[in-house]
Each structure stands twice: as structure tokens, then as C-alpha cells.
């Protein structure tokens, strides 16, 4: 089972990462947008991939395949995230509705839409 969240921060104080400030609206003052993934019952190597799309549907970031659990041990929970940093210089291009899509082993598991306001 997978959970995918959009958030502003990640709590890395424990053994597992946790999403903080979960939301779908951001401003230019925000450092960036985090797409956080939590997957349960992982017993083999998996690949995650994040693709970020701007307001005009152009891909602006692709992480490529991120390998997880290469030792193929049983993991009750796996957490991972990708951060998309905003570039305030492109203010005109930033505002509007953005999309991030997440793939697990080349299979689409989530499409999250978020808004960036002034």
C-alpha cells in the first residue's frame, strides 16, 4: 500500500521520515514543494520516480529511477521524498496549477496537483 503526500517539510528525527505541513497550496516564499511517499511491506528492490510538470504541462524535473532496498530485505515501511525547489526569478511562470506524478517500478501510483500563488 502506498501513501503520497505534498508537504513543506520532512521530520527526520525518528527512524522513519514523516511529512509535515501537508497541503496543496504554496507561495513564492516557500522554499520548495516536497512529494513524500510511504510504502508498506517492501521485500524486494523497488524503483521510485518523480516527474514534475509546470503550469503549461512542460516537464521541469525528472528524478530518474531511484533505487530502494537493494539488499532485498523485508521492510515494514519505506519512506522517501523528492523536493522541487522554486526559482523566484521566474515569478510569471511559477504561478498556477502544477502537477507531480509518482511511479513505482514504472507504474503510475499517484498524480498530485498543487497550486502556487503570489
N, CA, C and O atoms as a GROMACS GRO file, in nm:
protein
  472
    1UNK      N    1   0.084  -0.119   0.000
    1UNK     CA    2   0.000   0.000   0.000
    1UNK      C    3   0.088   0.125   0.000
    1UNK      O    4   0.188   0.132   0.072
    2UNK      N    5   0.049   0.222  -0.082
    2UNK     CA    6   0.128   0.344  -0.093
    2UNK      C    7   0.048   0.465  -0.046
    2UNK      O    8  -0.074   0.473  -0.065
    3UNK      N    9   0.119   0.558   0.015
    3UNK     CA   10   0.061   0.687   0.053
    3UNK      C   11   0.151   0.794  -0.008
    3UNK      O   12   0.273   0.785   0.001
    4UNK      N   13   0.091   0.895  -0.070
    4UNK     CA   14   0.168   1.002  -0.131
    4UNK      C   15   0.111   1.134  -0.081
    4UNK      O   16  -0.010   1.157  -0.088
    5UNK      N   17   0.199   1.220  -0.030
    5UNK     CA   18   0.159   1.348   0.027
    5UNK      C   19   0.241   1.460  -0.036
    5UNK      O   20   0.355   1.439  -0.077
    6UNK      N   21   0.182   1.579  -0.044
    6UNK     CA   22   0.256   1.700  -0.074
    6UNK      C   23   0.271   1.775   0.057
    6UNK      O   24   0.174   1.791   0.131
    7UNK      N   25   0.392   1.822   0.085
    7UNK     CA   26   0.415   1.890   0.212
    7UNK      C   27   0.528   1.992   0.197
    7UNK      O   28   0.596   1.998   0.095
    8UNK      N   29   0.545   2.072   0.305
    8UNK     CA   30   0.651   2.175   0.305
    8UNK      C   31   0.779   2.126   0.370
    8UNK      O   32   0.888   2.168   0.332
    9UNK      N   33   0.766   2.035   0.468
    9UNK     CA   34   0.883   1.992   0.545
    9UNK      C   35   0.876   1.842   0.572
    9UNK      O   36   0.771   1.780   0.558
   10UNK      N   37   0.991   1.787   0.610
   10UNK     CA   38   1.001   1.646   0.647
   10UNK      C   39   1.065   1.637   0.785
   10UNK      O   40   1.168   1.699   0.811
   11UNK      N   41   1.004   1.558   0.872
   11UNK     CA   42   1.061   1.532   1.005
   11UNK      C   43   1.152   1.411   0.992
   11UNK      O   44   1.106   1.300   0.965
   12UNK      N   45   1.283   1.434   1.011
   12UNK     CA   46   1.378   1.323   1.001
   12UNK      C   47   1.440   1.288   1.136
   12UNK      O   48   1.549   1.233   1.142
   13UNK      N   49   1.368   1.321   1.244
   13UNK     CA   50   1.422   1.298   1.379
   13UNK      C   51   1.409   1.153   1.424
   13UNK      O   52   1.483   1.110   1.512
   14UNK      N   53   1.317   1.078   1.366
   14UNK     CA   54   1.298   0.938   1.406
   14UNK      C   55   1.362   0.843   1.308
   14UNK      O   56   1.440   0.883   1.222
   15UNK      N   57   1.329   0.715   1.321
   15UNK     CA   58   1.385   0.615   1.229
   15UNK      C   59   1.318   0.623   1.092
   15UNK      O   60   1.379   0.588   0.991
   16UNK      N   61   1.193   0.669   1.089
   16UNK     CA   62   1.123   0.688   0.963
   16UNK      C   63   1.095   0.835   0.941
   16UNK      O   64   1.068   0.909   1.036
   17UNK      N   65   1.101   0.878   0.817
   17UNK     CA   66   1.068   1.015   0.782
   17UNK      C   67   0.917   1.035   0.793
   17UNK      O   68   0.839   0.942   0.770
   18UNK      N   69   0.876   1.158   0.827
   18UNK     CA   70   0.734   1.190   0.836
   18UNK      C   71   0.708   1.323   0.765
   18UNK      O   72   0.787   1.417   0.778
   19UNK      N   73   0.598   1.330   0.688
   19UNK     CA   74   0.566   1.458   0.622
   19UNK      C   75   0.509   1.558   0.723
   19UNK      O   76   0.430   1.521   0.810
   20UNK      N   77   0.550   1.685   0.711
   20UNK     CA   78   0.498   1.793   0.795
   20UNK      C   79   0.438   1.900   0.706
   20UNK      O   80   0.479   1.916   0.591
   21UNK      N   81   0.340   1.973   0.758
   21UNK     CA   82   0.273   2.081   0.682
   21UNK      C   83   0.218   2.028   0.550
   21UNK      O   84   0.249   2.082   0.443
   22UNK      N   85   0.137   1.923   0.557
   22UNK     CA   86   0.076   1.865   0.436
   22UNK      C   87  -0.024   1.965   0.379
   22UNK      O   88  -0.113   2.012   0.449
   23UNK      N   89  -0.009   1.996   0.250
   23UNK     CA   90  -0.100   2.089   0.184
   23UNK      C   91  -0.083   2.084   0.033
   23UNK      O   92   0.007   2.017  -0.018
   24UNK      N   93  -0.169   2.154  -0.037
   24UNK     CA   94  -0.159   2.157  -0.183
   24UNK      C   95  -0.151   2.299  -0.238
   24UNK      O   96  -0.159   2.320  -0.359
   25UNK      N   97  -0.135   2.399  -0.148
   25UNK     CA   98  -0.117   2.537  -0.193
   25UNK      C   99   0.013   2.594  -0.136
   25UNK      O  100   0.043   2.579  -0.018
   26UNK      N  101   0.089   2.660  -0.224
   26UNK     CA  102   0.220   2.713  -0.186
   26UNK      C  103   0.233   2.854  -0.238
   26UNK      O  104   0.156   2.898  -0.323
   27UNK      N  105   0.333   2.927  -0.186
   27UNK     CA  106   0.360   3.062  -0.234
   27UNK      C  107   0.507   3.072  -0.273
   27UNK      O  108   0.585   2.979  -0.250
   28UNK      N  109   0.544   3.185  -0.330
   28UNK     CA  110   0.682   3.206  -0.371
   28UNK      C  111   0.777   3.213  -0.251
   28UNK      O  112   0.898   3.197  -0.265
   29UNK      N  113   0.720   3.238  -0.131
   29UNK     CA  114   0.804   3.242  -0.011
   29UNK      C  115   0.845   3.101   0.034
   29UNK      O  116   0.943   3.085   0.108
   30UNK      N  117   0.772   3.001  -0.009
   30UNK     CA  118   0.806   2.863   0.029
   30UNK      C  119   0.935   2.821  -0.039
   30UNK      O  120   0.960   2.852  -0.156
   31UNK      N  121   1.016   2.749   0.037
   31UNK     CA  122   1.146   2.704  -0.014
   31UNK      C  123   1.128   2.606  -0.130
   31UNK      O  124   1.205   2.605  -0.225
   32UNK      N  125   1.026   2.524  -0.119
   32UNK     CA  126   1.001   2.426  -0.223
   32UNK      C  127   0.882   2.340  -0.186
   32UNK      O  128   0.821   2.356  -0.081
   33UNK      N  129   0.852   2.248  -0.275
   33UNK     CA  130   0.741   2.155  -0.254
   33UNK      C  131   0.801   2.016  -0.242
   33UNK      O  132   0.887   1.978  -0.322
   34UNK      N  133   0.755   1.941  -0.143
   34UNK     CA  134   0.804   1.805  -0.123
   34UNK      C  135   0.693   1.708  -0.157
   34UNK      O  136   0.580   1.722  -0.112
   35UNK      N  137   0.727   1.609  -0.238
   35UNK     CA  138   0.635   1.499  -0.266
   35UNK      C  139   0.688   1.378  -0.190
   35UNK      O  140   0.792   1.322  -0.223
   36UNK      N  141   0.614   1.339  -0.088
   36UNK     CA  142   0.656   1.238   0.010
   36UNK      C  143   0.582   1.107  -0.018
   36UNK      O  144   0.461   1.106  -0.040
   37UNK      N  145   0.656   0.996  -0.017
   37UNK     CA  146   0.598   0.865  -0.044
   37UNK      C  147   0.624   0.773   0.074
   37UNK      O  148   0.734   0.769   0.129
   38UNK      N  149   0.520   0.700   0.113
   38UNK     CA  150   0.532   0.599   0.219
   38UNK      C  151   0.475   0.469   0.163
   38UNK      O  152   0.360   0.464   0.118
   39UNK      N  153   0.556   0.365   0.166
   39UNK     CA  154   0.517   0.236   0.109
   39UNK      C  155   0.531   0.130   0.218
   39UNK      O  156   0.630   0.126   0.290
   40UNK      N  157   0.430   0.044   0.229
   40UNK     CA  158   0.431  -0.062   0.330
   40UNK      C  159   0.469  -0.196   0.267
   40UNK      O  160   0.445  -0.220   0.148
   41UNK      N  161   0.529  -0.283   0.350
   41UNK     CA  162   0.559  -0.422   0.312
   41UNK      C  163   0.644  -0.433   0.185
   41UNK      O  164   0.598  -0.481   0.082
   42UNK      N  165   0.768  -0.388   0.195
   42UNK     CA  166   0.860  -0.395   0.083
   42UNK      C  167   0.960  -0.508   0.110
   42UNK      O  168   1.028  -0.508   0.212
   43UNK      N  169   0.968  -0.605   0.017
   43UNK     CA  170   1.059  -0.718   0.039
   43UNK      C  171   1.152  -0.740  -0.079
   43UNK      O  172   1.224  -0.840  -0.083
   44UNK      N  173   1.150  -0.650  -0.175
   44UNK     CA  174   1.241  -0.660  -0.289
   44UNK      C  175   1.287  -0.520  -0.328
   44UNK      O  176   1.235  -0.420  -0.278
   45UNK      N  177   1.383  -0.515  -0.418
   45UNK     CA  178   1.428  -0.385  -0.467
   45UNK      C  179   1.314  -0.319  -0.543
   45UNK      O  180   1.245  -0.383  -0.623
   46UNK      N  181   1.295  -0.190  -0.518
   46UNK     CA  182   1.193  -0.114  -0.591
   46UNK      C  183   1.256   0.011  -0.649
   46UNK      O  184   1.363   0.055  -0.606
   47UNK      N  185   1.189   0.069  -0.748
   47UNK     CA  186   1.233   0.194  -0.810
   47UNK      C  187   1.121   0.296  -0.796
   47UNK      O  188   1.006   0.270  -0.832
   48UNK      N  189   1.156   0.412  -0.745
   48UNK     CA  190   1.063   0.524  -0.741
   48UNK      C  191   1.109   0.628  -0.842
   48UNK      O  192   1.227   0.638  -0.873
   49UNK      N  193   1.015   0.705  -0.893
   49UNK     CA  194   1.048   0.812  -0.986
   49UNK      C  195   0.945   0.923  -0.972
   49UNK      O  196   0.825   0.898  -0.965
   50UNK      N  197   0.994   1.045  -0.967
   50UNK     CA  198   0.907   1.164  -0.959
   50UNK      C  199   0.925   1.245  -1.087
   50UNK      O  200   1.038   1.267  -1.132
   51UNK      N  201   0.813   1.290  -1.146
   51UNK     CA  202   0.818   1.381  -1.260
   51UNK      C  203   0.732   1.502  -1.226
   51UNK      O  204   0.615   1.488  -1.189
   52UNK      N  205   0.791   1.620  -1.238
   52UNK     CA  206   0.724   1.746  -1.204
   52UNK      C  207   0.691   1.821  -1.332
   52UNK      O  208   0.774   1.832  -1.423
   53UNK      N  209   0.566   1.873  -1.339
   53UNK     CA  210   0.519   1.944  -1.458
   53UNK      C  211   0.472   2.084  -1.420
   53UNK      O  212   0.403   2.104  -1.320
   54UNK      N  213   0.512   2.182  -1.502
   54UNK     CA  214   0.476   2.321  -1.477
   54UNK      C  215   0.333   2.350  -1.521
   54UNK      O  216   0.262   2.261  -1.568
   55UNK      N  217   0.292   2.475  -1.505
   55UNK     CA  218   0.155   2.516  -1.538
   55UNK      C  219   0.122   2.493  -1.685
   55UNK      O  220   0.006   2.472  -1.719
   56UNK      N  221   0.222   2.498  -1.773
   56UNK     CA  222   0.199   2.476  -1.916
   56UNK      C  223   0.226   2.332  -1.958
   56UNK      O  224   0.250   2.304  -2.075
   57UNK      N  225   0.222   2.240  -1.861
   57UNK     CA  226   0.234   2.095  -1.885
   57UNK      C  227   0.373   2.051  -1.934
   57UNK      O  228   0.388   1.943  -1.991
   58UNK      N  229   0.473   2.137  -1.913
   58UNK     CA  230   0.609   2.101  -1.952
   58UNK      C  231   0.679   2.033  -1.835
   58UNK      O  232   0.670   2.080  -1.721
   59UNK      N  233   0.750   1.921  -1.862
   59UNK     CA  234   0.823   1.856  -1.753
   59UNK      C  235   0.944   1.942  -1.717
   59UNK      O  236   1.024   1.977  -1.803
   60UNK      N  237   0.955   1.975  -1.587
   60UNK     CA  238   1.064   2.060  -1.541
   60UNK      C  239   1.163   1.985  -1.453
   60UNK      O  240   1.272   2.035  -1.426
   61UNK      N  241   1.127   1.864  -1.409
   61UNK     CA  242   1.219   1.785  -1.327
   61UNK      C  243   1.180   1.638  -1.339
   61UNK      O  244   1.062   1.603  -1.333
   62UNK      N  245   1.281   1.554  -1.354
   62UNK     CA  246   1.262   1.409  -1.358
   62UNK      C  247   1.376   1.348  -1.278
   62UNK      O  248   1.493   1.364  -1.312
   63UNK      N  249   1.341   1.278  -1.171
   63UNK     CA  250   1.446   1.222  -1.084
   63UNK      C  251   1.515   1.102  -1.148
   63UNK      O  252   1.625   1.064  -1.106
   64UNK      N  253   1.454   1.044  -1.250
   64UNK     CA  254   1.504   0.916  -1.299
   64UNK      C  255   1.470   0.810  -1.195
   64UNK      O  256   1.405   0.840  -1.095
   65UNK      N  257   1.514   0.688  -1.216
   65UNK     CA  258   1.481   0.580  -1.123
   65UNK      C  259   1.566   0.594  -0.996
   65UNK      O  260   1.688   0.602  -1.002
   66UNK      N  261   1.498   0.595  -0.883
   66UNK     CA  262   1.565   0.598  -0.753
   66UNK      C  263   1.549   0.459  -0.694
   66UNK      O  264   1.438   0.415  -0.661
   67UNK      N  265   1.662   0.388  -0.680
   67UNK     CA  266   1.658   0.251  -0.629
   67UNK      C  267   1.648   0.248  -0.477
   67UNK      O  268   1.719   0.321  -0.407
   68UNK      N  269   1.559   0.164  -0.428
   68UNK     CA  270   1.536   0.149  -0.285
   68UNK      C  271   1.537   0.002  -0.249
   68UNK      O  272   1.485  -0.082  -0.324
   69UNK      N  273   1.596  -0.031  -0.134
   69UNK     CA  274   1.601  -0.168  -0.081
   69UNK      C  275   1.679  -0.261  -0.174
   69UNK      O  276   1.632  -0.369  -0.209
   70UNK      N  277   1.799  -0.220  -0.211
   70UNK     CA  278   1.882  -0.302  -0.298
   70UNK      C  279   1.923  -0.433  -0.234
   70UNK      O  280   1.955  -0.530  -0.304
   71UNK      N  281   1.923  -0.438  -0.099
   71UNK     CA  282   1.957  -0.563  -0.028
   71UNK      C  283   1.841  -0.662  -0.026
   71UNK      O  284   1.857  -0.776   0.016
   72UNK      N  285   1.725  -0.618  -0.072
   72UNK     CA  286   1.604  -0.701  -0.077
   72UNK      C  287   1.568  -0.763   0.058
   72UNK      O  288   1.529  -0.879   0.066
   73UNK      N  289   1.582  -0.683   0.163
   73UNK     CA  290   1.538  -0.724   0.297
   73UNK      C  291   1.390  -0.690   0.310
   73UNK      O  292   1.338  -0.608   0.235
   74UNK      N  293   1.324  -0.753   0.407
   74UNK     CA  294   1.185  -0.716   0.433
   74UNK      C  295   1.183  -0.586   0.513
   74UNK      O  296   1.245  -0.577   0.619
   75UNK      N  297   1.113  -0.487   0.462
   75UNK     CA  298   1.098  -0.359   0.531
   75UNK      C  299   0.948  -0.335   0.552
   75UNK      O  300   0.871  -0.333   0.456
   76UNK      N  301   0.911  -0.317   0.676
   76UNK     CA  302   0.769  -0.294   0.708
   76UNK      C  303   0.719  -0.166   0.642
   76UNK      O  304   0.608  -0.162   0.587
   77UNK      N  305   0.802  -0.061   0.648
   77UNK     CA  306   0.766   0.068   0.587
   77UNK      C  307   0.889   0.130   0.524
   77UNK      O  308   0.998   0.127   0.581
   78UNK      N  309   0.870   0.188   0.407
   78UNK     CA  310   0.976   0.263   0.339
   78UNK      C  311   0.923   0.404   0.319
   78UNK      O  312   0.809   0.422   0.277
   79UNK      N  313   1.005   0.505   0.348
   79UNK     CA  314   0.968   0.644   0.323
   79UNK      C  315   1.074   0.708   0.233
   79UNK      O  316   1.193   0.681   0.247
   80UNK      N  317   1.028   0.792   0.142
   80UNK     CA  318   1.119   0.861   0.050
   80UNK      C  319   1.049   0.988   0.003
   80UNK      O  320   0.927   1.001   0.011
   81UNK      N  321   1.129   1.083  -0.046
   81UNK     CA  322   1.068   1.206  -0.098
   81UNK      C  323   1.158   1.271  -0.200
   81UNK      O  324   1.278   1.243  -0.209
   82UNK      N  325   1.097   1.359  -0.278
   82UNK     CA  326   1.172   1.445  -0.370
   82UNK      C  327   1.126   1.588  -0.344
   82UNK      O  328   1.007   1.613  -0.321
   83UNK      N  329   1.221   1.680  -0.349
   83UNK     CA  330   1.190   1.822  -0.326
   83UNK      C  331   1.209   1.899  -0.456
   83UNK      O  332   1.313   1.891  -0.521
   84UNK      N  333   1.105   1.975  -0.490
   84UNK     CA  334   1.113   2.064  -0.605
   84UNK      C  335   1.132   2.205  -0.553
   84UNK      O  336   1.045   2.259  -0.485
   85UNK      N  337   1.246   2.264  -0.585
   85UNK     CA  338   1.277   2.399  -0.536
   85UNK      C  339   1.222   2.503  -0.632
   85UNK      O  340   1.236   2.492  -0.754
   86UNK      N  341   1.160   2.605  -0.574
   86UNK     CA  342   1.105   2.714  -0.655
   86UNK      C  343   1.215   2.813  -0.690
   86UNK      O  344   1.305   2.839  -0.610
   87UNK      N  345   1.207   2.867  -0.809
   87UNK     CA  346   1.301   2.970  -0.852
   87UNK      C  347   1.227   3.102  -0.861
   87UNK      O  348   1.155   3.126  -0.958
   88UNK      N  349   1.242   3.189  -0.759
   88UNK     CA  350   1.166   3.315  -0.755
   88UNK      C  351   1.192   3.407  -0.874
   88UNK      O  352   1.114   3.499  -0.898
   89UNK      N  353   1.299   3.384  -0.949
   89UNK     CA  354   1.329   3.469  -1.064
   89UNK      C  355   1.224   3.452  -1.174
   89UNK      O  356   1.200   3.543  -1.253
   90UNK      N  357   1.161   3.334  -1.178
   90UNK     CA  358   1.062   3.306  -1.282
   90UNK      C  359   0.920   3.326  -1.230
   90UNK      O  360   0.834   3.241  -1.254
   91UNK      N  361   0.896   3.436  -1.160
   91UNK     CA  362   0.766   3.458  -1.095
   91UNK      C  363   0.647   3.441  -1.190
   91UNK      O  364   0.547   3.380  -1.153
   92UNK      N  365   0.658   3.495  -1.311
   92UNK     CA  366   0.546   3.488  -1.405
   92UNK      C  367   0.515   3.343  -1.441
   92UNK      O  368   0.399   3.306  -1.457
   93UNK      N  369   0.618   3.262  -1.455
   93UNK     CA  370   0.599   3.124  -1.497
   93UNK      C  371   0.558   3.032  -1.382
   93UNK      O  372   0.506   2.924  -1.405
   94UNK      N  373   0.582   3.075  -1.259
   94UNK     CA  374   0.560   2.987  -1.144
   94UNK      C  375   0.414   2.980  -1.102
   94UNK      O  376   0.365   2.872  -1.067
   95UNK      N  377   0.344   3.092  -1.106
   95UNK     CA  378   0.206   3.094  -1.055
   95UNK      C  379   0.114   3.004  -1.135
   95UNK      O  380   0.122   2.997  -1.257
   96UNK      N  381   0.026   2.932  -1.062
   96UNK     CA  382  -0.072   2.848  -1.128
   96UNK      C  383  -0.072   2.706  -1.075
   96UNK      O  384  -0.021   2.676  -0.967
   97UNK      N  385  -0.133   2.620  -1.156
   97UNK     CA  386  -0.151   2.481  -1.114
   97UNK      C  387  -0.039   2.392  -1.171
   97UNK      O  388  -0.016   2.389  -1.292
   98UNK      N  389   0.029   2.321  -1.083
   98UNK     CA  390   0.138   2.232  -1.118
   98UNK      C  391   0.097   2.088  -1.091
   98UNK      O  392  -0.004   2.063  -1.024
   99UNK      N  393   0.175   1.994  -1.143
   99UNK     CA  394   0.146   1.852  -1.123
   99UNK      C  395   0.276   1.776  -1.096
   99UNK      O  396   0.380   1.804  -1.156
  100UNK      N  397   0.267   1.681  -1.005
  100UNK     CA  398   0.378   1.587  -0.986
  100UNK      C  399   0.318   1.447  -1.000
  100UNK      O  400   0.211   1.418  -0.946
  101UNK      N  401   0.388   1.361  -1.073
  101UNK     CA  402   0.344   1.222  -1.086
  101UNK      C  403   0.452   1.132  -1.028
  101UNK      O  404   0.572   1.158  -1.043
  102UNK      N  405   0.407   1.027  -0.961
  102UNK     CA  406   0.499   0.935  -0.893
  102UNK      C  407   0.480   0.796  -0.951
  102UNK      O  408   0.368   0.749  -0.969
  103UNK      N  409   0.593   0.731  -0.981
  103UNK     CA  410   0.592   0.596  -1.035
  103UNK      C  411   0.662   0.500  -0.939
  103UNK      O  412   0.763   0.535  -0.878
  104UNK      N  413   0.608   0.380  -0.926
  104UNK     CA  414   0.669   0.271  -0.850
  104UNK      C  415   0.691   0.159  -0.949
  104UNK      O  416   0.595   0.104  -1.004
  105UNK      N  417   0.818   0.125  -0.973
  105UNK     CA  418   0.853   0.022  -1.072
  105UNK      C  419   0.785   0.050  -1.207
  105UNK      O  420   0.723  -0.038  -1.267
  106UNK      N  421   0.799   0.175  -1.253
  106UNK     CA  422   0.746   0.221  -1.383
  106UNK      C  423   0.593   0.221  -1.391
  106UNK      O  424   0.538   0.238  -1.499
  107UNK      N  425   0.526   0.202  -1.279
  107UNK     CA  426   0.379   0.205  -1.277
  107UNK      C  427   0.334   0.331  -1.205
  107UNK      O  428   0.382   0.360  -1.095
  108UNK      N  429   0.244   0.406  -1.264
  108UNK     CA  430   0.192   0.529  -1.203
  108UNK      C  431   0.118   0.493  -1.074
  108UNK      O  432   0.025   0.413  -1.076
  109UNK      N  433   0.160   0.554  -0.961
  109UNK     CA  434   0.090   0.529  -0.835
  109UNK      C  435   0.019   0.653  -0.783
  109UNK      O  436  -0.071   0.643  -0.700
  110UNK      N  437   0.058   0.771  -0.831
  110UNK     CA  438  -0.008   0.893  -0.783
  110UNK      C  439   0.014   1.008  -0.879
  110UNK      O  440   0.118   1.020  -0.944
  111UNK      N  441  -0.088   1.094  -0.884
  111UNK     CA  442  -0.078   1.221  -0.956
  111UNK      C  443  -0.131   1.326  -0.858
  111UNK      O  444  -0.248   1.322  -0.818
  112UNK      N  445  -0.044   1.418  -0.820
  112UNK     CA  446  -0.083   1.522  -0.723
  112UNK      C  447  -0.078   1.657  -0.793
  112UNK      O  448   0.019   1.690  -0.861
  113UNK      N  449  -0.184   1.734  -0.775
  113UNK     CA  450  -0.191   1.868  -0.832
  113UNK      C  451  -0.176   1.968  -0.717
  113UNK      O  452  -0.238   1.952  -0.612
  114UNK      N  453  -0.095   2.070  -0.740
  114UNK     CA  454  -0.077   2.173  -0.638
  114UNK      C  455  -0.078   2.310  -0.702
  114UNK      O  456  -0.052   2.326  -0.821
  115UNK      N  457  -0.108   2.409  -0.620
  115UNK     CA  458  -0.122   2.547  -0.665
  115UNK      C  459  -0.006   2.630  -0.609
  115UNK      O  460   0.032   2.615  -0.493
  116UNK      N  461   0.050   2.717  -0.693
  116UNK     CA  462   0.150   2.812  -0.645
  116UNK      C  463   0.092   2.951  -0.667
  116UNK      O  464   0.059   2.990  -0.779
  117UNK      N  465   0.080   3.026  -0.556
  117UNK     CA  466   0.024   3.162  -0.559
  117UNK      C  467   0.133   3.264  -0.529
  117UNK      O  468   0.244   3.228  -0.488
  118UNK      N  469   0.101   3.393  -0.549
  118UNK     CA  470   0.196   3.501  -0.521
  118UNK      C  471   0.236   3.505  -0.377
  118UNK      O  472   0.316   3.590  -0.337
   0.00000   0.00000   0.00000
